Amino acid sequence: MTMVLTVKNKIGFIDGSMKKPDEKKPDEHQQWNWCNSLVKTWLLGSMSTDIATSIINCKDARQIWLDLQERFSHVNVIQLFNIENEIHNCVQGNMFVGSYFIKLKGLWDECDALYTFPTCTCGSIKEVAAYLNTQKTMKFLMGLNDSYVGVRSNTLLQDPLPTVNKAYSLVLCHEKQSKVTAGKKPCSTRGYCLCRKEFKP
């Protein structure tokens, strides 16, 4: 829902940044009320009838959003715990590298959707993002099978450490190269001798 509201430039009605205008400005006040009612309608339409009935009388979209946050924040914590546990236990096993990466990325996306960072203007958010990206790269490499120990070691030696997408690309290239190498069968000595006898002048 936050993505939809952001695209429609209405996120301010739930995060509190779009303040209600003074009634002395009737045009702005009317426009705000119309947009607020629109956002309320979107929110109510995205939830079950039982939940919508319990909050339909909230005065504005911001109040609806805060009410829902208070009710379901604990549920999000439980979901977050379960997802983090899945991420921790996720390893390649019998999967191809591509399937393993897709599964891991799906879990990361679910986790990111449940947890958002507060607005930061000091620039520290870049350092936090870099740290989280490093953790993702580490987790991806740790979950690989032992047959990738070589490419894993080479990737860890790079400075700076590649992003998880770049690390995946390197491992994928290694996997494809291994398949090509395994598909090349050396000519047997017996076959070579037969060829020599057959074409002997």
N, C-alpha and C positions, 0 to 999 in steps of 0.2 A: 504493500500500500504506500509506503514512503516513496518508493520509486515512481509510482503513478503520480503522486502529489508533486514530486519534484519536477517531473516532466511537464505537468500542467501549471507549474509555477504557483502552487498553492500550499507548499510545505510550511509556510509561515503561519498558517492557520492552526497547525497542531503543535509547532515547536515554540509558539508564543512570540515570534518575531514580528508577526503581522498584528499590530495593536489595533484595537477598535477606535476609530476616529471620534473626535468630539462631536456631540449632537449639534453643535453650532455650525458644523459643516455638513448640511443635509445631503448633498450629492455624494460626498465621500462616505458618509455614514450609511446611506442607502446601498451603495455599491458593496461596502464591506458586509452588510447584512445578507445581501444576495449571494456573495461568494461563500460566506460562512455557512449558509443554508445548503449550498451546493456541496461543500465538503462534508457536512453532516450527512447528507443523503448518500454520498459515496461510502462513507464509513459504515453507516447502518446497513447498506446493501451488501457489504462484504462480510457480514457476520450472521450467525444463526438468529432465528426469530426470537428465541428465548433471551439471548444476550441483548439483542436490539431493543426489545421491549423494556428491559431493565434500565436502559440509559437514554431512551428516546426523549426524555424531558430535560436532558442537560442543555444548558443555555447556549453553549457554543461548541464548536469542534474541538477546541483545546481542552475543554472540560471532559469531553468524551474520551479523548486520547489519554489524559491523565488517569481517568477512572479505569480504563482498560489496562494501563501499565501497572497500576496498583494491584489489580486482580490477578493478572497473569504473569507478572515478573518472576514469581517463584517457579511457574511452569517452565519458563525459558531457562532458568538456572538448571533444572533437572534435564531438559533437552540438551543444554550445553554440556553438562557432565557426561551424558551418554555419547554425544558426538565426539568429545575429547577422548573418551575411553576407546571408541572405535578407531580414532586416528592413531592412538598409542599402540593398538594391537594390529594395525593394518600392515601386512607384509606382502611381498610379491607371491611367494608360494608357487602354485602351479599356473599363475597368470602370466600372460605376456607382459612386457614392460608397459605397453600402451594401455592395457586394461587396468594394470596396477595404478598407473598415474591418473587415469580417469576416475577411478574409485576414490583415490586419495584427494584429488582436486574437488570432487563432489562433496566430500566431508568438510574440506576447508571452506568451501562456499557456504555450506549450511551453517557452519560455525560463525563465519563473518556476518551472515544475515541476522544472527541472534545477538551479536555484540557489536556495538558501534562506539567509536571513540568520540569524546566531547570535542567541540570546536577548539582548535588551538591556533594561536597567532604568534607564538614564540619560535616556531620552527622545529621544536622538539619532536613533533609528529613524524617528521622525516626520519629521524633516528629510530623511533619506535617501529616505523614501517620497515626500515632496513633490517632491524633485529628480527622481526616476525618473518621476513622473507628468508633470512638466513636459517631460521628454525625450520622453515618448510623444506629448504634444500637439504638440510641435515636429515630430516625425517625421511624424505624420499630416498636418499642414499642409504640410510640405515636399514630400510626395509627391503632392499634389493637382495637377491640370492647371492650366494658366495661365488657364483660363476662371473659376477661383475666386480670382483674385488679389485681388479686392475684399473678399470675405468673409474671406479669409485675413489681409489687412492689418488689417481691423477687429477680428478676433479677437486678433491679436497686440498690439493697442493696449489691450486690456482689462487691468486691474490689480485683483486678481491674474489671472494667466493661467488661463483655464478648464481644467477637467479634459478629458481626451481625449473622454470621453463627451459632455460639454457642447459641445465643439468640433464633434464629429460631428453633434450635433443642429442646431447653427447652420448648418453646411454643407448638411445635408440639407434644411433649410427653404429655403435659397437655391436648391438644385437644383430643388425642387418649384415654387418661385415662377418660376424661369426657364422651366420647361416650360409653366406657365400663360400666361406672357407671350408665349412663342413660338407658342402655339396660337391667340392672338387675331389674326385677319387684319383689317387696316383696310379699310373700304369704299372701293372704287376711285372715282375722280372720274367715270369713264364711267358706272358703275352709278348713281351719285348723280344724274347728269344725266338718265338714262333714267327714273328714278323720278319726277323733277320733271316731265318731259314727260308721262308717263302719267297722273299725278294732277293735271295743271294744270286749274284750273276754267275 
